Amino acid sequence: MKKHIVNEATGISYTLVGDYYIPNITLPEPDKRPIGMWGRKRLAYLKDHRPALYNRLVLRCKLHNHLADVNEQATERLDRLIEQMAKAEGVNERLKIKDQMLWVARMNNIRNRAAEVVRKELISV
């Protein structure tokens, strides 16, 4: 039979295993949100360029939450930028009907430029 005690000062409970008291420490419930492409890019950036911040997030069990937040923000920002750039450059449904290949080329160009803006603003900071 295992013996459980609680330290009144810290509120941490311990279990007697053999001759040693082992603290009953559990990790918080993991965040269920996906980290997605932008979260993975942010993770790689943190590991390569900001190891102190990466370690702090890992040790405080906040890395997954941070990556999921960055993914959501980056996705929303990318969608908004693409919509704004397409409107400003006149890339619309009329162009799509008139010249589909030109529409695809211009939308790809807009998407690439918007992705670069998002990468600079949210990933590499």
N, C-alpha and C positions, 0 to 999 in steps of 0.2 A: 504494500500500500504506500502511495506517495503522499508526502506531507506538504501542504501548501501553507505559506505564511505571507503576510502583507506588511511591508515596511510602512509604518504610519507617516513618516516624514515625507517620503517620496510618492507613496501610493502605488509602488510597484510590487506585484506579487511574485513570489519565488516558489519553486518546487524543489524539494529535497530529492536528489538523485545520488544514491550512494552516500558519500560523505560531503557532497557539495550542494549548495543552493544555487539553482540556475534560474535567472530571471525569466518570467513569462512575457517575452516581448514578441509582438506580432507586427507585421507590416500593415499599413493602411490598405484598404480595398483599392485595387488598381482601377484607373480610369478606363472606361469601355470605349471611348471615342477613338476612331482610327487616326493614325498620324499622317497617312497619305504621302504623296510625293513631296510636298513642301516640307512636311515634318522630317522626312528622311534627309532632305537637303540640309535643313537646319541642324540635324544631328551630326551629319558629316562635317559641317562647318564648325560646330562647337568642339568636336573631337580634334580637328586639325588646327584651329586657330584660337580657340578660347577654352583651353583645358581646365582652367580654374573654375570658370562658370559651369562647365559641363560637370565637373566633380561636385560642385556645390549643389547643383540640381539633383544629381544622383543621390548624394548623401541625405538630402532632405526629402527624398521620394517625390520630387516635383517634376522630374524630367518628362515623363509621358504627358502630363497635363500641359506643360510648356509646349511640347511638340504638337499636341493636338490643337492648342490655341493658335499657334503659328500657322498650322495647316488651314484652319478655318479662316483666319484673317487673310492669308495669302490668296486663297481661292476666291473669297469675296472681292478682294482688291483686283485680282486678275480679271474677273468677270466684268467688274465696273469699268476698268481701263479699256478692255476690248470694246465694250459697248460705246464708250465715249469717243474712242479713236475712230471706230467705224463710222459713227455719226458725223464726226468732224471731217472725215475724208470722203464722205459720200458713198461709202460702201454699204449698199442696202439691197433690198429684195429686187428692185428694178434692175440693178446691175447684175444680180444673180440670174435673172431671167434672160437678160440681153446677152451677157457673155460670161458663162459659168466659169471658164478657166481663169479669166481675169479676176473674177470675184474670189476664187479659191486662192490665187496667188496673193492678192491684196490682203485677204483675211489671215493667211499664214504669216505674212509680213507683220501685220498688226499684232497677232498673237505672240510672235517672237519678241517684238519690241516691248509689249506689255509684260511678258515673262521676265525680261531683263530688268525692267523697272522694279517688279516685285522682288526679284532676287537681290537687287541692291538695297531696296528699302527695308525688307523684312527678314531676309535670310542672313545677309552678311553684316549684321549690326551687333 
